[in-house]
């Protein structure tokens, strides 16, 4: 059960982290990103985040503990939602000396 909870939580984090990167990327905008702020990097990194989230869910064996996994995944998603809503990606870029996207 611990494995399902931990992996589902991480899957929720990764899936919701992929959303702003993918959306800004496919709309041609820049967004702070470790691999570079370009739209292409963000779109591809968003897809990679979705793939990682799917792999984490597959490894979590959610069927054995569906409610625990659902709750853990939702908690991970909420945490990443708050991170991005509070402009955490911009804070992280500044904190680690990475360039911010062009305005």
Number of C-alpha atoms within 10 A of each C-alpha: 13 11 14 25 23 18 24 32 26 21 29 30 23 24 23 22 24 24 19 18 26 24 16 18 22 16 11 14 18 22 25 25 21 15 9 17 20 18 23 19 20 29 25 16 22 25 17 16 22 21 16 17 25 17 13 21 22 15 13 24 17 20 11 11 15 16 12 18 27 17 15 22 26 18 17 23 22 14 17 20 19 11 14 15 10 11 12 15 19 17 16 15 16 13 9 9 9 16 14 18 16 10 6
